[in-house]
């Protein structure tokens, strides 16, 4: 029977943000695992589904959509039972959109470069990468302080929090200390405490990333067209 499919990698932060939303919406779906280690995402057959050859991607009864932010917005609009997750008020929605774009352009971008790239590809953790990660945390901390709200875009949890939590859990996976950013630390703890079922979705991915950080996968034969790969590393 046709339905919603999510093309997924179990430890992909953008995918986990979408999976948390599906859980929040209690939306039935089929989870289709894409084997990144085997290069399944680079095949022409997968490119027919998503020409970007990335995850996540959804197939909603023939409607194909990639990019996690677009997917979060679409699912909240189409299947949300109310406006809490993605408000329709123009100003409230603009704030949610800002947080989503901030995560994509800065916060997760910096965290991904520092945490994820050295685990899965031939990149190193550098002083510059650490500096950029701290800049992202500092900006987010300031946003939370100035707005004096419990969550990223207001006093109610929205789809922006899902994306930002999925980014932040990467830091937890490598035991990165966020306590110098008290508002970020409190926001992260509040999300876990208030939404334990959603956090369990992200936590499983976080634990996988933690294990891969200790024992990186060997992707030397992947021949990725953009990211350099090398033999399995013991130090990074």
FENQUIJO-V103456 format. One record per helix or strand of 3 or more residues. SS is the DSSP state (a for helix, b for strand). FROM is the first residue (numbers start at 0). TO is the last residue. If there is no record, write none. Layout:
ss:SS from:FROM to:TO
ss:SS from:FROM to:TO
This chain:
ss:b from:3 to:7
ss:a from:12 to:24
ss:b from:29 to:32
ss:a from:39 to:41
ss:a from:43 to:46
ss:b from:56 to:59
ss:b from:62 to:65
ss:a from:67 to:78
ss:a from:89 to:119
ss:a from:126 to:146
ss:a from:158 to:172
ss:a from:181 to:193
ss:a from:195 to:213
